[in-house]
Amino acid sequence: MGIRLAPLSGNNEKYSNFLYVRLQRSGLLFRDFQRMVNQNRNVFPACTVANGGADAVVTGLTRSTTSCLKDIANIIDPAPNKFTSV
C-alpha cells in the first residue's frame, strides 16, 4: 500500500486524455483536465482506479462527502442497478 502524488506520477498525460475523452462536450479545455488531474485530490485517485492502477480511493477527511462523490462520479460509473444520489 502506498500514497501516490499527482505531480510525481508518470501517468498524468494518460489520465488527462482519459478525462478529455470521457467528459467531451462539457465546455472544458484539455488544459482544464490537466489541471484537474494535477490539483484535484479526488480526480487523480479516481482516474488511477478507473485505469486499473489502484483498487480503492480513501477520501473525505478535509472535504464533504457530497463534494468528494461529485468529483468521483464524473470519472467512475456506479455499479449497475445501484442507486446513487449526488
Order of alpha helices (4+ residues) and beta strands (2+ residues): alpha-alpha-alpha-alpha
